[in-house]
Amino acid sequence: MKDNKLEMDYDVIIVGARIAGSILATQLGRFGHRVLLLEKADFPSNTLSTSFFRAPALRVFEKVGILDEVQSAAPPMRIMWNYIDGHVISEPVEAAEEHLRFFLCERRITLDWILY
């Protein structure tokens, strides 16, 4: 503080601290940028919401170092089940990386605790 005024010296201001905003702020901070992350909601939020993650999102979680924690919060879905014209068809989840051959379905409040 200078002269009783709050200095606001940021390289980036991100509005919205949900999944994308939180991860972007984390990555920019790791690259040495001064980041201000703003969110109007209280955290953690018990908003009725669930997120469904496939390999592209799982790669991002792995890159920022939270994949293990996100994965431990919900059972991985390794088989897709489809109901087509009265028939149930199952097939394994595909991903280029063997260790990412699953989907995750996480509650909003769980992700908030992990990303916060």
Residue, then its C-alpha position, 0 to 999 in steps of 0.5 A: m500500500k502506498d499513501n493508504k491506497l491499495e496498489m492493484d498491479y496485475d498482469v492479468i485479471i480473470v473474471g470467473a473462478r470455475i474450472a477454466g478460470s481457476i486452471l488458467a489462473t494457476q497456469l499463468g501464475r506458474f509462468g510468473h504472471r501476477v493474476l487476480l482471479l475474481e468470482k462472485a459466488d461463494f466457495p465452495s459452491n453447492t450449486l446443483s451441477t455436475s461436470f463430465f470429463r473426458a480425456p481432453a479435460l483429464r489431460v489438463f488436470e494432469k498437466v496442472g497436477i490435480l488429476d489424482e485428486v479429481q480422480s480419487a473423488a469419483p469412480p472412473m467410468r471405463i465402459m460406455w453403455n448406450y441404448i440404441d433401438g432397444h439394444v444395450i451396447s457397451e464399449p470401452v472408453e477410448a483415449a490415446e493414453e492408456h492411463l486416461r481411458f476413463f470418464l469422470c463425473e464430478r459434483r460442482i462442490t467437489l471440484d470447487w474444493i479441489l480447485y480452490 
